[in-house]
Amino acid sequence: MQTTPTTNNEALERELQEAAHLLAEHAEAEGWTKAELLRQIPALKSDRTFDRIRSGDFASLGDLAALHAAYRGALDGLEAAASDEDPLYDDLSTTKAVRAQMVRLKLSRTKAKLIIVEGFTGSGKTSAGQIVAKSYNAMAAMPQVFTIEASAGWGDRPNAMLTAMLRALGREATGRSQAARLDLLTTVLNERPIIFILDEVHDFGVRCLRVVKTLLNESPVKIIMLCHPRLFRDLERDNWDDLSQLTGNRLLARIELGTLNAEDVALLLKRRLPALDLPAKDLGTTARQLAEMALNHGNLAFVRETIIRTAKAATKAKEAPTAESLTHQAKLELRARAKTLRLAA
């Protein structure tokens, strides 16, 4: 009769201890002392309770279910605060570059029906693809632009890719063989104008890219491929004979998003941190400094997280953010990312 309560208590204790460790990690990443953590999240109760939970000492702690709910609630609150999505601004330089070529792709009547967009992590290529899909679908009587994210789990199996494409179009893959699914997809693509945005293409293998080439050859479909430049170029170099047609006469444009644009950073600061009231010259200087810190450390994602940190700090201090506080929060973000990399290693 005692088995279920004992098991439940053990599960609560494990989850409670894990929550306490995660909260402590968060405090360290934010540069908070333990006292500051407890001030920020009163639900954690006392310093002594927090230390005992972290060490696994649950004797005489009282209602474990209530403590578990409080600690999990604190974690959920932190996760919600950190879930601020990337802004989808159509006047970012990355989006402008993709949209300009999207117009050419839409109007193309030649065999050149492919755009390759290369950008490092956080460069904005996925956001640009989302904006393009949303804006063009809003103008059409029925959706024309569909986004497919490649999965490493596909293992370069074209059948998995073909199934994903068919499902995006509202069709089920009725045939089991690759040939049957390819025939069905080709038939569907010949029914009406379709543009596929294929994200994370560097996770493709050469077999999937051969199928992409076949789709371009045998249907009017148009395709935008979003990829990491170094990883895609490795794939391209190792399979040059197979991919030369894709990157040759099927290619309409190849967009290299390059390094982080300070003007984009300034735009994000104005839109997402309006309380940072700086003259244009000072804003430009601050944006360039932040862009330099963000380079190779998450790029636009780094900028987003720094802005979130700065806004929170300003709210807590009950004062407007400054260029100095922004730089300070950027340094804290660098420290947090360096710590994450060490843990991952």
Secondary structure, DSSP 8 states (H G I E B T S, - for coil): --HHHHHHHHHHHHHHHHHHHHHHHHHHHHT--HHHHHHH-GGG--HHHHHHHHHT--TT---HHHHHHHHHHHHHHHHHHT-------TTSHHHHHHHHHHHHHHH--SS--EEEEE--TTSSHHHHHHHHHHHHHHHSSS--EEEEE--GGGTT-HHHHHHHHHHHTT-----SSHHHHHHHHHHHHTTS--EEEEE-GGG--HHHHHHHHHHHHHS--EEEEEE-HHHHHHHHHHTHHHHTTTTTTTEEEEEE--S--HHHHHHHHHHH-TT----HHHHHHHHHHHHHHHTTTTTHHHHHHHHHHHHHHHHHHTS---HHHHHHHHHHHHHHHHHHHHHH-
